Amino acid sequence: MLLDFDIEKAIAAAAYLVSKQGGKESMFFLVKKLYFADRSALINWGNSITGDELASLPSGPVVSRIYDLMKGIGTERNLKLWNDAIARQGNTISIKHYPDDGSLSEREIEALEKSRRTIDGIRGIKVSDWFHKNCPEWTDPGRSSIPIDPSQILRIANKSEEEIRQLEHANDELRILNCLLGAQ
């Protein structure tokens, strides 16, 4: 299943989570919170908040494109948009410019908030271990990374093959429509 990456929502979601931590957040915790929110959204309503690609890293699952953007890797357009709004100093992410609040729906904000509370609540234990245990779609990639197919998450959440096919079709249509409209 391919999702449609939405750079504006990715920036808005990251900025929301960083703002809730007083304006600064570690890259590690931010990618974990974004992953868990996207995972929850995918299970609950069939599409993620950011449309990001998902991957297994040794430290657990992550939102792949956003993680790359944090490291300065991405398309010229996405890097410009990201770097206009988000700053990185070492492994700390901060907000330069908060994006339009209308980018995120109420349910997306609720999913981000639930993710934030969940991950903040496990900071006392090793977060990587928690993800390894609670996200069965994660596969140990050794020293590399392995893509996570969103359909696998849906199967783990006991969605039927028919439901998964319908969601794949809807996401394909959205990607095609966005491509035709020139959105990325």
Secondary structure, DSSP 8 states (H G I E B T S, - for coil): ------HHHHHHHHHHHHHTTTTEEEHHHHHHHHHHHHHHHHHHHSS-SS---EEEETTEEEEHHHHHHHTT-S-HHHHHHHHHHEEEETTEEEESS---GGGS-HHHHHHHHHHHHHHHHTTTS-HHHHHHHH-TT----TTS-EEE-HHHHHHHTT--HHHHHHHHHHHHHHHHHHHHHT--
